[in-house]
Amino acid sequence: MRQKSSQILRLFMLLYSLTVTAASAQNKNFHIYLCFGQSNMEGHGKFEPQDTLPVKRFHLLEAVDCPELGRQSGKWYPAQPPITRCHTGLTPADYFGRTLVDSLPENIEIAVINVSVGGCHIQLFDQDSTANYVAKAPDWMKSMLAAYDNNPYKKLVALARIAQQRGVIKGILLHQGESNTGDRDWPNKVKKVYQNLLNDLQLKTENVPLLAGELLSAADGGKCASMNSIIQTLPATLPTAHIVSSAGCAGIGDGLHFSPTGYRQLGKNYAISMLKILKKTQQ
């Protein structure tokens, strides 16, 4: 009798899960954005009280388990920093989402998924080179990679598929390039990762733009600012790419990372770019 009751309970839970999934599947007003890159997308800025206030209609699909935050990988939460991993900081994605919520109709909800690894080359997200990259990764990077089961790209795809049960992927945000400074083949490498994401998630190019942010500018002390001229050529290789300016986004003394104020402005710049794209598609 006990075994039969257990079987009935499992069946009930399965039916309940399927019902919830079906009821929430592909809500066209639930907009999902995939975020990836290295430390600036990961979040290097120290967040402040103003950044932690929950925003209605702005959601996070947690990428890793964070028991101290009461979060589990693959579960939905209000999008409050840290939105990348348990101890990361403020990212452009924070104010990207907040700005979209403030700018779009109240029936639109915004969600982000952020899978980023500080110090990584774009090759980490290329499945043809991931295993070799992870095997040769420096010791300081290993814990970050382990958090994503040593395959950040695969983790991003898995989370995106979970998110697709609830809404629609509307765009991809990239901030990466410091570790590839001077690499003129960077646009082709980004294009490969982007196309793999579209193929693996069954997305159409015309429906999912790529927003690529510039690195800390020379005017703000950026040590890798020369890479911006290469980043700016990305649309020539990938027509659905849009470049997000970092002009006026303040940095910190290391010449690599933005300040909290800089992250807020960069996030708004990403949002402004996306809002322009959305406006064009509605015309």
Backbone hydrogen bonds, N-H to C=O, Kabsch-Sander energy under -0.5 kcal/mol:
donor,donor_aa,acceptor,acceptor_aa,energy
5,S,1,M,-2.4
6,S,2,R,-2.1
7,Q,3,Q,-2.1
8,I,4,K,-2.2
9,L,5,S,-2.3
10,R,6,S,-2.3
11,L,7,Q,-2.2
12,F,8,I,-2.5
13,M,9,L,-2.5
14,L,10,R,-2.2
15,L,11,L,-2.5
16,Y,12,F,-2.6
17,S,13,M,-2.5
18,L,14,L,-2.4
19,T,15,L,-2.2
20,V,16,Y,-2.5
21,T,17,S,-2.4
22,A,18,L,-2.5
23,A,19,T,-2.2
24,S,20,V,-1.4
25,A,21,T,-0.9
26,Q,164,Q,-0.8
27,N,24,S,-0.7
27,N,166,R,-2.0
28,K,26,Q,-0.8
30,F,27,N,-2.2
31,H,29,N,-0.8
31,H,109,E,-3.0
32,I,168,V,-2.8
33,Y,111,A,-2.2
34,L,171,G,-1.9
35,C,113,I,-3.0
36,F,173,L,-2.3
37,G,115,V,-0.7
38,Q,175,H,-1.9
41,M,38,Q,-1.1
41,M,175,H,-0.6
42,E,38,Q,-2.5
43,G,39,S,-2.3
45,G,90,L,-1.3
47,F,45,G,-0.5
51,D,48,E,-2.3
52,T,48,E,-0.7
52,T,49,P,-1.1
53,L,49,P,-0.5
56,K,54,P,-0.5
58,F,55,V,-1.7
59,H,57,R,-0.5
59,H,110,I,-3.2
60,L,77,Y,-3.0
61,L,112,V,-2.0
62,E,60,L,-0.8
62,E,75,K,-2.4
66,C,71,R,-2.0
69,L,66,C,-1.5
70,G,66,C,-0.6
70,G,67,P,-1.0
71,R,66,C,-2.2
74,G,62,E,-3.3
75,K,72,Q,-1.7
77,Y,60,L,-2.4
79,A,58,F,-2.2
80,Q,78,P,-1.5
88,T,85,R,-1.2
89,G,43,G,-2.7
90,L,45,G,-3.6
94,D,91,T,-0.9
95,Y,91,T,-0.8
96,F,92,P,-1.6
97,G,93,A,-2.2
98,R,94,D,-1.8
99,T,95,Y,-1.7
100,L,96,F,-2.1
101,V,97,G,-2.4
102,D,98,R,-1.8
103,S,99,T,-1.2
104,L,100,L,-2.1
108,I,105,P,-2.0
109,E,29,N,-3.0
110,I,57,R,-3.2
111,A,31,H,-2.6
112,V,59,H,-2.0
113,I,33,Y,-1.9
115,V,35,C,-2.6
115,V,113,I,-0.5
117,V,37,G,-2.3
120,C,117,V,-1.7
124,L,121,H,-1.5
125,F,122,I,-1.6
126,D,123,Q,-1.4
127,Q,125,F,-0.7
129,S,126,D,-2.3
130,T,126,D,-1.3
133,Y,129,S,-2.4
134,V,130,T,-2.9
135,A,131,A,-2.1
136,K,132,N,-1.4
137,A,134,V,-1.0
141,M,138,P,-1.5
142,K,138,P,-0.8
142,K,139,D,-0.9
143,S,139,D,-0.6
145,L,141,M,-2.1
146,A,142,K,-2.6
147,A,143,S,-1.5
148,Y,144,M,-0.6
148,Y,145,L,-1.3
149,D,146,A,-2.1
150,N,145,L,-2.8
151,N,148,Y,-1.7
155,K,151,N,-2.3
156,L,152,P,-2.5
157,V,153,Y,-2.3
158,A,154,K,-2.3
159,L,155,K,-2.4
160,A,156,L,-2.4
161,R,157,V,-2.1
162,I,158,A,-1.5
163,A,159,L,-2.5
164,Q,160,A,-2.1
165,Q,161,R,-0.6
165,Q,162,I,-1.1
166,R,163,A,-2.0
167,G,163,A,-2.3
168,V,30,F,-2.6
170,K,32,I,-2.9
171,G,32,I,-1.0
172,I,209,P,-2.2
173,L,34,L,-3.6
174,L,211,L,-3.1
175,H,36,F,-1.6
180,N,177,G,-0.9
181,T,178,E,-1.2
183,D,180,N,-2.7
184,R,182,G,-1.0
186,W,183,D,-1.6
189,K,185,D,-1.9
190,V,186,W,-2.6
191,K,187,P,-2.4
192,K,188,N,-1.9
193,V,189,K,-1.7
194,Y,190,V,-2.7
195,Q,191,K,-2.7
196,N,192,K,-2.1
197,L,193,V,-2.2
198,L,194,Y,-2.2
199,N,195,Q,-2.5
200,D,196,N,-2.9
201,L,197,L,-1.8
202,Q,199,N,-0.8
203,L,198,L,-2.7
207,N,204,K,-1.6
208,V,204,K,-0.8
208,V,205,T,-1.0
210,L,240,T,-2.0
211,L,172,I,-3.1
211,L,209,P,-0.5
212,A,210,L,-0.6
212,A,242,H,-2.6
213,G,174,L,-2.4
213,G,211,L,-0.5
214,E,244,V,-2.7
220,D,217,S,-0.6
221,G,218,A,-1.9
222,G,217,S,-3.0
223,K,255,G,-3.1
224,C,255,G,-0.6
225,A,222,G,-0.8
227,M,224,C,-2.1
228,N,225,A,-1.7
229,S,226,S,-0.9
230,I,227,M,-0.8
231,I,227,M,-2.5
232,Q,228,N,-2.4
233,T,230,I,-1.4
234,L,231,I,-1.8
236,A,233,T,-1.5
237,T,233,T,-0.8
237,T,234,L,-1.2
238,L,234,L,-3.2
241,A,238,L,-2.4
242,H,210,L,-2.7
244,V,212,A,-2.7
245,S,243,I,-0.6
249,C,246,S,-2.2
250,A,248,G,-0.9
252,I,257,H,-2.0
255,G,252,I,-1.7
259,S,250,A,-2.2
263,Y,259,S,-2.8
264,R,260,P,-2.1
265,Q,261,T,-2.1
266,L,262,G,-2.7
267,G,263,Y,-2.6
268,K,264,R,-1.9
269,N,265,Q,-2.3
270,Y,266,L,-2.2
271,A,267,G,-2.1
272,I,268,K,-2.7
273,S,269,N,-2.0
274,M,270,Y,-2.2
275,L,271,A,-2.8
276,K,272,I,-1.8
277,I,273,S,-1.7
278,L,274,M,-2.7
279,K,275,L,-2.1
280,K,276,K,-1.9
281,T,277,I,-2.1
282,Q,278,L,-1.1
283,Q,279,K,-0.5
283,Q,280,K,-0.9
